[in-house]
Amino acid sequence: MLRLAAIAFAGLAVTNAAMAQAPVLGESAKKMIGSWEFSNADRDKKCTATFSGDRTPVGFKVEFDGNCASQFALVADVVGWTFPDNDLLHLLDAQGKVLVEFSEVEDGIYEAPTPGVGVLFLQNAAAAAGPPEKSPEELAGNWLLTRISGAPLCALTLASTAQGDGMALTVKPGCAASIAQLNFTQWRFDGGELVLVPARGTAWRFEEIEGAGWRRIPESANPIMLVRQ
């Protein structure tokens, strides 16, 4: 009897210890409940991760859509998640090892530099959707490419008429040689960014700066701006 009692007591102690260490669904964790876009930095690979408050042996339950493991092999090993308040969001394997460690970089956007994979992102639906699409009519008109220091580079006209897979663009005479040789011929609005497409070479992408036009990205020490004339 004494031996049985000792075993029962030991079992109860282990159970209590496990309960004491169980993850808490605090305010940070509660914000994660629901579906999120799981992607790489370029968002050319993305799928859906659904976080719940259901417990697993190592945290809370997270499920990935059927397309996810083919794009991100590591998610096949993810069996749980934790997100203590004032800490980092962790995706865990069956042994509780951290596979991915996310930090919040903006409201509703989390990033995780991950060895062998690159930078991974989690975005809620509103963040992933990005700014509302602008119509060609809203952006059509005369624009000026200029350095943020004020030095003008080139005058352009963005048209609302289709050309190729974008809209027509006209480069006006007098452009700086570095711009003229690119021979921009089209423009489009893509994922919240305004894109100028040259006849050859890499497209130029611009992000909107409220009240100041559009700034070329990635940003440089003396950024190029696109502003209305």
Contacts in CASP RR format, 6 or more apart in sequence:
PFRMAT RR
TARGET T0000
AUTHOR 0000-0000-0000
METHOD contacts of the structure
MODEL  1
MLRLAAIAFAGLAVTNAAMAQAPVLGESAKKMIGSWEFSNADRDKKCTAT
FSGDRTPVGFKVEFDGNCASQFALVADVVGWTFPDNDLLHLLDAQGKVLV
EFSEVEDGIYEAPTPGVGVLFLQNAAAAAGPPEKSPEELAGNWLLTRISG
APLCALTLASTAQGDGMALTVKPGCAASIAQLNFTQWRFDGGELVLVPAR
GTAWRFEEIEGAGWRRIPESANPIMLVRQ
22 55 0 8 1.000
22 59 0 8 1.000
23 29 0 8 1.000
23 55 0 8 1.000
23 59 0 8 1.000
23 60 0 8 1.000
23 82 0 8 1.000
23 84 0 8 1.000
24 84 0 8 1.000
25 53 0 8 1.000
25 60 0 8 1.000
26 83 0 8 1.000
26 84 0 8 1.000
26 85 0 8 1.000
27 85 0 8 1.000
28 83 0 8 1.000
28 84 0 8 1.000
28 85 0 8 1.000
28 86 0 8 1.000
28 87 0 8 1.000
28 89 0 8 1.000
29 53 0 8 1.000
29 60 0 8 1.000
29 82 0 8 1.000
29 83 0 8 1.000
29 84 0 8 1.000
29 85 0 8 1.000
32 51 0 8 1.000
32 81 0 8 1.000
32 83 0 8 1.000
32 89 0 8 1.000
33 51 0 8 1.000
33 52 0 8 1.000
33 53 0 8 1.000
34 50 0 8 1.000
34 51 0 8 1.000
34 52 0 8 1.000
35 48 0 8 1.000
35 49 0 8 1.000
35 50 0 8 1.000
35 51 0 8 1.000
35 125 0 8 1.000
36 48 0 8 1.000
36 49 0 8 1.000
36 50 0 8 1.000
36 51 0 8 1.000
36 122 0 8 1.000
36 123 0 8 1.000
36 124 0 8 1.000
36 125 0 8 1.000
36 128 0 8 1.000
37 46 0 8 1.000
37 47 0 8 1.000
37 48 0 8 1.000
37 49 0 8 1.000
37 121 0 8 1.000
37 122 0 8 1.000
37 123 0 8 1.000
37 124 0 8 1.000
37 125 0 8 1.000
37 128 0 8 1.000
38 46 0 8 1.000
38 47 0 8 1.000
38 48 0 8 1.000
38 49 0 8 1.000
38 64 0 8 1.000
38 68 0 8 1.000
38 72 0 8 1.000
38 75 0 8 1.000
38 120 0 8 1.000
38 121 0 8 1.000
38 122 0 8 1.000
39 45 0 8 1.000
39 46 0 8 1.000
39 47 0 8 1.000
39 120 0 8 1.000
39 121 0 8 1.000
39 123 0 8 1.000
39 128 0 8 1.000
40 46 0 8 1.000
40 72 0 8 1.000
40 117 0 8 1.000
40 118 0 8 1.000
40 119 0 8 1.000
40 120 0 8 1.000
40 121 0 8 1.000
41 118 0 8 1.000
41 119 0 8 1.000
41 121 0 8 1.000
43 121 0 8 1.000
45 71 0 8 1.000
45 72 0 8 1.000
46 71 0 8 1.000
47 64 0 8 1.000
47 65 0 8 1.000
47 66 0 8 1.000
47 67 0 8 1.000
47 68 0 8 1.000
47 71 0 8 1.000
47 72 0 8 1.000
48 64 0 8 1.000
48 65 0 8 1.000
48 68 0 8 1.000
49 62 0 8 1.000
49 63 0 8 1.000
49 64 0 8 1.000
49 65 0 8 1.000
49 68 0 8 1.000
49 75 0 8 1.000
49 122 0 8 1.000
50 62 0 8 1.000
50 63 0 8 1.000
50 64 0 8 1.000
50 65 0 8 1.000
51 60 0 8 1.000
51 61 0 8 1.000
51 62 0 8 1.000
51 81 0 8 1.000
52 60 0 8 1.000
52 61 0 8 1.000
52 62 0 8 1.000
52 63 0 8 1.000
53 60 0 8 1.000
53 61 0 8 1.000
54 60 0 8 1.000
54 61 0 8 1.000
55 61 0 8 1.000
56 79 0 8 1.000
56 80 0 8 1.000
57 79 0 8 1.000
57 94 0 8 1.000
58 79 0 8 1.000
58 80 0 8 1.000
58 82 0 8 1.000
58 92 0 8 1.000
58 93 0 8 1.000
58 94 0 8 1.000
58 95 0 8 1.000
58 96 0 8 1.000
59 80 0 8 1.000
59 81 0 8 1.000
59 82 0 8 1.000
59 92 0 8 1.000
60 80 0 8 1.000
60 81 0 8 1.000
60 82 0 8 1.000
61 80 0 8 1.000
61 81 0 8 1.000
62 78 0 8 1.000
62 80 0 8 1.000
62 81 0 8 1.000
62 91 0 8 1.000
64 75 0 8 1.000
64 78 0 8 1.000
68 75 0 8 1.000
69 75 0 8 1.000
69 76 0 8 1.000
72 117 0 8 1.000
72 120 0 8 1.000
74 99 0 8 1.000
74 100 0 8 1.000
74 114 0 8 1.000
74 117 0 8 1.000
75 91 0 8 1.000
77 93 0 8 1.000
77 94 0 8 1.000
77 99 0 8 1.000
78 91 0 8 1.000
78 92 0 8 1.000
78 93 0 8 1.000
78 99 0 8 1.000
78 100 0 8 1.000
79 92 0 8 1.000
79 93 0 8 1.000
79 94 0 8 1.000
80 91 0 8 1.000
80 92 0 8 1.000
81 89 0 8 1.000
81 90 0 8 1.000
81 91 0 8 1.000
81 92 0 8 1.000
82 89 0 8 1.000
82 90 0 8 1.000
82 92 0 8 1.000
83 89 0 8 1.000
83 90 0 8 1.000
88 101 0 8 1.000
88 102 0 8 1.000
88 103 0 8 1.000
89 101 0 8 1.000
89 102 0 8 1.000
89 103 0 8 1.000
89 104 0 8 1.000
89 110 0 8 1.000
89 122 0 8 1.000
90 98 0 8 1.000
90 100 0 8 1.000
90 101 0 8 1.000
90 102 0 8 1.000
91 98 0 8 1.000
91 99 0 8 1.000
91 100 0 8 1.000
91 101 0 8 1.000
91 102 0 8 1.000
92 98 0 8 1.000
92 99 0 8 1.000
93 99 0 8 1.000
100 112 0 8 1.000
100 114 0 8 1.000
100 120 0 8 1.000
101 112 0 8 1.000
102 110 0 8 1.000
102 111 0 8 1.000
102 112 0 8 1.000
102 120 0 8 1.000
102 122 0 8 1.000
103 110 0 8 1.000
103 111 0 8 1.000
103 112 0 8 1.000
104 110 0 8 1.000
105 111 0 8 1.000
106 127 0 8 1.000
107 127 0 8 1.000
108 123 0 8 1.000
108 124 0 8 1.000
108 126 0 8 1.000
108 127 0 8 1.000
109 121 0 8 1.000
109 122 0 8 1.000
109 123 0 8 1.000
109 124 0 8 1.000
109 127 0 8 1.000
110 121 0 8 1.000
110 122 0 8 1.000
110 123 0 8 1.000
111 119 0 8 1.000
111 120 0 8 1.000
111 121 0 8 1.000
111 122 0 8 1.000
112 119 0 8 1.000
112 120 0 8 1.000
112 121 0 8 1.000
112 122 0 8 1.000
113 119 0 8 1.000
114 120 0 8 1.000
130 191 0 8 1.000
130 192 0 8 1.000
131 191 0 8 1.000
131 192 0 8 1.000
131 208 0 8 1.000
133 189 0 8 1.000
133 191 0 8 1.000
133 192 0 8 1.000
134 189 0 8 1.000
134 192 0 8 1.000
136 159 0 8 1.000
136 160 0 8 1.000
136 167 0 8 1.000
136 189 0 8 1.000
137 160 0 8 1.000
139 158 0 8 1.000
139 187 0 8 1.000
139 189 0 8 1.000
139 194 0 8 1.000
140 158 0 8 1.000
140 159 0 8 1.000
140 160 0 8 1.000
140 167 0 8 1.000
141 157 0 8 1.000
141 158 0 8 1.000
141 159 0 8 1.000
141 228 0 8 1.000
142 155 0 8 1.000
142 156 0 8 1.000
142 157 0 8 1.000
142 228 0 8 1.000
142 229 0 8 1.000
143 155 0 8 1.000
143 156 0 8 1.000
143 157 0 8 1.000
143 158 0 8 1.000
143 226 0 8 1.000
143 227 0 8 1.000
143 228 0 8 1.000
143 229 0 8 1.000
144 152 0 8 1.000
144 153 0 8 1.000
144 154 0 8 1.000
144 155 0 8 1.000
144 156 0 8 1.000
144 226 0 8 1.000
144 227 0 8 1.000
144 228 0 8 1.000
144 229 0 8 1.000
145 152 0 8 1.000
145 153 0 8 1.000
145 154 0 8 1.000
145 155 0 8 1.000
145 156 0 8 1.000
145 175 0 8 1.000
145 179 0 8 1.000
145 224 0 8 1.000
145 225 0 8 1.000
145 226 0 8 1.000
146 152 0 8 1.000
146 153 0 8 1.000
146 224 0 8 1.000
146 225 0 8 1.000
146 226 0 8 1.000
146 227 0 8 1.000
147 153 0 8 1.000
147 222 0 8 1.000
147 223 0 8 1.000
147 224 0 8 1.000
147 225 0 8 1.000
148 215 0 8 1.000
148 222 0 8 1.000
148 223 0 8 1.000
148 224 0 8 1.000
148 225 0 8 1.000
149 222 0 8 1.000
153 175 0 8 1.000
153 176 0 8 1.000
153 178 0 8 1.000
153 179 0 8 1.000
153 224 0 8 1.000
154 171 0 8 1.000
154 172 0 8 1.000
154 174 0 8 1.000
154 175 0 8 1.000
154 176 0 8 1.000
154 179 0 8 1.000
154 180 0 8 1.000
155 171 0 8 1.000
155 172 0 8 1.000
155 174 0 8 1.000
155 175 0 8 1.000
155 229 0 8 1.000
156 169 0 8 1.000
156 170 0 8 1.000
156 171 0 8 1.000
156 172 0 8 1.000
156 184 0 8 1.000
156 196 0 8 1.000
156 226 0 8 1.000
157 169 0 8 1.000
157 170 0 8 1.000
157 172 0 8 1.000
158 167 0 8 1.000
158 168 0 8 1.000
158 169 0 8 1.000
158 187 0 8 1.000
159 167 0 8 1.000
159 168 0 8 1.000
159 169 0 8 1.000
159 170 0 8 1.000
160 167 0 8 1.000
161 167 0 8 1.000
161 168 0 8 1.000
162 168 0 8 1.000
163 169 0 8 1.000
163 185 0 8 1.000
163 186 0 8 1.000
164 186 0 8 1.000
165 186 0 8 1.000
165 188 0 8 1.000
166 186 0 8 1.000
166 187 0 8 1.000
166 188 0 8 1.000
166 197 0 8 1.000
167 186 0 8 1.000
167 187 0 8 1.000
167 188 0 8 1.000
168 185 0 8 1.000
168 186 0 8 1.000
169 184 0 8 1.000
169 185 0 8 1.000
169 186 0 8 1.000
169 187 0 8 1.000
169 196 0 8 1.000
169 197 0 8 1.000
171 179 0 8 1.000
171 180 0 8 1.000
171 183 0 8 1.000
171 184 0 8 1.000
174 180 0 8 1.000
182 198 0 8 1.000
182 199 0 8 1.000
182 201 0 8 1.000
183 198 0 8 1.000
183 199 0 8 1.000
183 200 0 8 1.000
184 196 0 8 1.000
184 197 0 8 1.000
184 198 0 8 1.000
184 199 0 8 1.000
184 204 0 8 1.000
185 197 0 8 1.000
185 198 0 8 1.000
185 199 0 8 1.000
186 196 0 8 1.000
186 197 0 8 1.000
187 194 0 8 1.000
187 195 0 8 1.000
187 196 0 8 1.000
187 197 0 8 1.000
188 194 0 8 1.000
188 195 0 8 1.000
188 197 0 8 1.000
189 195 0 8 1.000
190 205 0 8 1.000
192 207 0 8 1.000
192 208 0 8 1.000
193 205 0 8 1.000
193 206 0 8 1.000
193 207 0 8 1.000
193 217 0 8 1.000
194 205 0 8 1.000
194 206 0 8 1.000
194 208 0 8 1.000
194 214 0 8 1.000
194 226 0 8 1.000
195 203 0 8 1.000
195 204 0 8 1.000
195 205 0 8 1.000
195 206 0 8 1.000
196 203 0 8 1.000
196 204 0 8 1.000
196 206 0 8 1.000
196 226 0 8 1.000
197 203 0 8 1.000
198 204 0 8 1.000
204 216 0 8 1.000
204 224 0 8 1.000
205 216 0 8 1.000
205 217 0 8 1.000
206 214 0 8 1.000
206 215 0 8 1.000
206 216 0 8 1.000
206 217 0 8 1.000
206 226 0 8 1.000
207 214 0 8 1.000
207 215 0 8 1.000
207 217 0 8 1.000
208 214 0 8 1.000
209 215 0 8 1.000
209 225 0 8 1.000
212 225 0 8 1.000
212 227 0 8 1.000
213 225 0 8 1.000
213 226 0 8 1.000
213 227 0 8 1.000
213 228 0 8 1.000
214 225 0 8 1.000
214 226 0 8 1.000
214 227 0 8 1.000
215 223 0 8 1.000
215 224 0 8 1.000
215 225 0 8 1.000
215 226 0 8 1.000
216 223 0 8 1.000
216 224 0 8 1.000
216 225 0 8 1.000
216 226 0 8 1.000
END
